[in-house]
Amino acid sequence: MTINLKKCTLEDLHTLQDISYETFNETFKDQNSPENMTIYLERAFNLEQLEKEIANSSSEFFFVYFNHEVAGYLKVNNNEAQSEKMGDESLEIERIYIKNQFQKHGLGKYLFNKAMELALELNKKKIWLGVWEKNENAIAFYRRMGFVQTGAHSFYMGDEEQVDFIMTKTLN
């Protein structure tokens, strides 16, 4: 069993789109209408949007490989790239997405540790994320990693307003 990490570049755009569609769909399709899923996937993961995000110097994407196969990815945001105004002392984990077939192998924790490493390198005091209030597995994982709920915000899945918990971890 080998686990490797690779920073994404513009050359990875199609792979990033494919894994974004796959992981988001696997995780959320059963709790959302097909129409809202389609609207969200096409808006959030179209090539133009992903290219803009990869090109933003305040965002970073990393693929995680399990036995040389892309198993998931991490997206972190710094400074003005954060999806909420949390200030310069915070780093956002916007996405930790792992394909279903690769879950329960420690890959989420591996990506979380990479985000922590980046936050410490950047001298951040907090790391935060938004997680859907109904995503109980993710909420439990983040609590185990030391996050606490500090707020909530609206998230739109197509035309449906949903609630994301904002969870924060203070760094030493």
Secondary structure, 3 states (H helix, E strand, C coil): CCEEEEECCHHHHHHHHHHHHHHHHHHHHHHCCHHHHHHHHHHHCCHHHHHHHHHCCCEEEEEEEECCEEEEEEEEEEHHHCCCCCCCCEEEEEEEEECHHHCCCCHHHHHHHHHHHHHHHCCCCEEEEEEECCCHHHHHHHHHCCCEEEEEEEEEECCEEEEEEEEEEECC
